[in-house]
Amino acid sequence: MSEKAEAVYSAIEEASGLLDIAFPRDKVRSVLDAFGEGVSEESLVVLAMAGGERHRGDIDYNFTVPIEAGDPYETAVREGWIEKTDHPVARIIPEILDNCAVTFYGIECGVVGGFKKTYIFFPLDDLGDLSVLASLPSMPKSLAQHARTFTELGLEKRVSIVGIDYTKKTVNIYFMAGGLTEETVLSVLHDTDLPEPSTPELLEFVQNSFSIYPTFRYDSPQIDRICFSVVSPNPESYPTTLFPEISDFAKKAPYEYDGARVLVYGETISREEEYHKLAVYFRRPASFWNNLPLAATFEKLVAAWRAEQ
């Protein structure tokens, strides 16, 4: 394992300890070893957790690797993390590569649960086109069926990431948002037959989202859920005290860059539940972060937060 991958391993172990999660050393090390030199100083690394009894017991770690590292689905099959499948979900990445410009892959794993998802990122100056993605043969049909909702919000050519869950057979489309209003938030939820945020405070909070990402299934025409992502340096900014472990993790999660932690709060809404997530950037390479519009927004938030201290 490289020195940079070793630092990621140590951060995952430390973060697991914050949530009293037993750390399966060999399982985590085998994942990082499988991607070899792909886990480097240029990898974006994020540590994530969710609040609530139903979601306790695991922590996710996400990292990026170069396209040259190869399709992470093939790696997952080769390593025995998942079984090879003939389902269309396994063909999404090759189809995206044939039709779109891309920058790198992402991998999401649970410390306890193991391999979960693969991500594919689009260039910041050439974001993904929803109409192109919806036309791909292996995408869920529900994506095309709901494309109008996101096109009317001006997000058609604002796709930053596609996430693929091979086990659950679902696809996430990440839209770079910004400037959301109460009207637009309620509109997208009503159009997709999803409930409103449970409190006025949460409804106001999600209007600050820099990204929204719906989940599409192959076995249903409905959007399964939508997550609204809000960035902040403030570990107390989430307008709910239901799950104090979120604030605690925000204050203590490891990170290796200067300045304030980059905290990304997630408000996830489905028909069955509303749940709350937090992702903390552990590593944010300058080659990615300095070109991200979110970086300038974050620095303004840091200045405002510090002025209030």
Solvent accessible surface area in square Angstrom, and as a share of the most:
residue,aa,sasa,rsa
1,M,83,0.37
2,S,27,0.17
3,E,146,0.66
4,K,77,0.33
5,A,1,0.01
6,E,64,0.29
7,A,37,0.29
8,V,0,0.00
9,Y,12,0.04
10,S,56,0.36
11,A,3,0.03
12,I,1,0.00
13,E,52,0.23
14,E,91,0.41
15,A,0,0.00
16,S,1,0.00
17,G,47,0.45
18,L,52,0.26
19,L,40,0.20
20,D,135,0.70
21,I,17,0.09
22,A,87,0.68
23,F,37,0.15
24,P,40,0.25
25,R,136,0.50
26,D,119,0.62
27,K,86,0.37
28,V,0,0.00
29,R,79,0.29
30,S,49,0.31
31,V,2,0.01
32,L,1,0.01
33,D,70,0.36
34,A,26,0.20
35,F,14,0.06
36,G,33,0.32
37,E,140,0.63
38,G,9,0.09
39,V,0,0.00
40,S,34,0.22
41,E,104,0.47
42,E,100,0.45
43,S,3,0.02
44,L,14,0.07
45,V,1,0.00
46,V,18,0.10
47,L,1,0.00
48,A,20,0.15
49,M,11,0.05
50,A,20,0.15
51,G,1,0.01
52,G,6,0.06
53,E,138,0.62
54,R,180,0.66
55,H,45,0.20
56,R,120,0.44
57,G,51,0.49
58,D,34,0.18
59,I,3,0.02
60,D,27,0.14
61,Y,2,0.01
62,N,28,0.14
63,F,2,0.01
64,T,8,0.05
65,V,3,0.02
66,P,58,0.37
67,I,45,0.23
68,E,154,0.69
69,A,44,0.34
70,G,31,0.30
71,D,25,0.13
72,P,0,0.00
73,Y,6,0.02
74,E,84,0.38
75,T,7,0.04
76,A,0,0.00
77,V,36,0.20
78,R,157,0.57
79,E,75,0.34
80,G,60,0.58
81,W,62,0.22
82,I,26,0.13
83,E,156,0.70
84,K,137,0.58
85,T,37,0.21
86,D,133,0.69
87,H,48,0.21
88,P,41,0.26
89,V,0,0.00
90,A,14,0.11
91,R,114,0.42
92,I,1,0.00
93,I,3,0.01
94,P,61,0.38
95,E,31,0.14
96,I,0,0.00
97,L,69,0.34
98,D,121,0.62
99,N,84,0.43
100,C,26,0.16
101,A,49,0.38
102,V,34,0.20
103,T,55,0.32
104,F,43,0.18
105,Y,4,0.01
106,G,3,0.02
107,I,0,0.00
108,E,18,0.08
109,C,0,0.00
110,G,1,0.01
111,V,0,0.00
112,V,69,0.40
113,G,56,0.53
114,G,9,0.09
115,F,19,0.08
116,K,67,0.28
117,K,27,0.11
118,T,0,0.00
119,Y,20,0.07
120,I,0,0.00
121,F,20,0.08
122,F,7,0.03
123,P,21,0.13
124,L,58,0.29
125,D,137,0.71
126,D,79,0.41
127,L,28,0.14
128,G,4,0.04
129,D,29,0.15
130,L,1,0.00
131,S,57,0.37
132,V,52,0.30
133,L,0,0.00
134,A,20,0.16
135,S,82,0.53
136,L,10,0.05
137,P,103,0.65
138,S,2,0.01
139,M,6,0.03
140,P,2,0.01
141,K,142,0.60
142,S,3,0.02
143,L,1,0.00
144,A,56,0.43
145,Q,112,0.50
146,H,30,0.14
147,A,19,0.15
148,R,181,0.66
149,T,16,0.09
150,F,0,0.00
151,T,55,0.32
152,E,112,0.50
153,L,47,0.23
154,G,54,0.52
155,L,11,0.06
156,E,47,0.21
157,K,127,0.54
158,R,89,0.32
159,V,0,0.00
160,S,15,0.10
161,I,30,0.15
162,V,0,0.00
163,G,0,0.00
164,I,0,0.00
165,D,10,0.05
166,Y,9,0.03
167,T,98,0.57
168,K,129,0.55
169,K,61,0.26
170,T,3,0.02
171,V,0,0.00
172,N,3,0.02
173,I,0,0.00
174,Y,28,0.11
175,F,0,0.00
176,M,26,0.12
177,A,18,0.14
178,G,48,0.46
179,G,75,0.72
180,L,24,0.12
181,T,67,0.39
182,E,86,0.39
183,E,137,0.61
184,T,38,0.22
185,V,1,0.01
186,L,34,0.17
187,S,45,0.29
188,V,3,0.02
189,L,0,0.00
190,H,106,0.47
191,D,77,0.40
192,T,2,0.01
193,D,89,0.46
194,L,8,0.04
195,P,64,0.40
196,E,86,0.39
197,P,12,0.07
198,S,80,0.51
199,T,52,0.30
200,P,106,0.67
201,E,97,0.43
202,L,4,0.02
203,L,24,0.12
204,E,118,0.53
205,F,23,0.09
206,V,0,0.00
207,Q,43,0.19
208,N,98,0.50
209,S,1,0.01
210,F,54,0.22
211,S,9,0.06
212,I,1,0.01
213,Y,31,0.12
214,P,0,0.00
215,T,2,0.01
216,F,0,0.00
217,R,67,0.25
218,Y,59,0.22
219,D,109,0.57
220,S,31,0.20
221,P,88,0.56
222,Q,77,0.34
223,I,0,0.00
224,D,36,0.18
225,R,49,0.18
226,I,0,0.00
227,C,2,0.01
228,F,1,0.00
229,S,8,0.05
230,V,6,0.04
231,V,8,0.05
232,S,10,0.06
233,P,6,0.04
234,N,35,0.18
235,P,21,0.13
236,E,105,0.47
237,S,32,0.21
238,Y,18,0.07
239,P,44,0.28
240,T,28,0.16
241,T,133,0.77
242,L,123,0.61
243,F,45,0.19
244,P,93,0.59
245,E,33,0.15
246,I,5,0.03
247,S,26,0.17
248,D,51,0.27
249,F,1,0.01
250,A,1,0.01
251,K,95,0.40
252,K,101,0.43
253,A,0,0.00
254,P,17,0.10
255,Y,69,0.26
256,E,82,0.37
257,Y,32,0.12
258,D,131,0.68
259,G,45,0.43
260,A,12,0.09
261,R,54,0.20
262,V,0,0.00
263,L,1,0.00
264,V,16,0.09
265,Y,0,0.00
266,G,4,0.04
267,E,2,0.01
268,T,1,0.00
269,I,2,0.01
270,S,9,0.06
271,R,78,0.28
272,E,147,0.66
273,E,51,0.23
274,E,50,0.22
275,Y,29,0.11
276,H,2,0.01
277,K,53,0.23
278,L,0,0.00
279,A,20,0.16
280,V,0,0.00
281,Y,20,0.08
282,F,12,0.05
283,R,7,0.03
284,R,44,0.16
285,P,10,0.07
286,A,62,0.48
287,S,70,0.45
288,F,30,0.13
289,W,11,0.04
290,N,105,0.54
291,N,103,0.53
292,L,19,0.09
293,P,83,0.52
294,L,10,0.05
295,A,13,0.10
296,A,63,0.49
297,T,66,0.38
298,F,1,0.01
299,E,89,0.40
300,K,152,0.64
301,L,66,0.33
302,V,8,0.05
303,A,66,0.51
304,A,54,0.42
305,W,54,0.19
306,R,129,0.47
307,A,89,0.69
308,E,135,0.61
309,Q,148,0.66
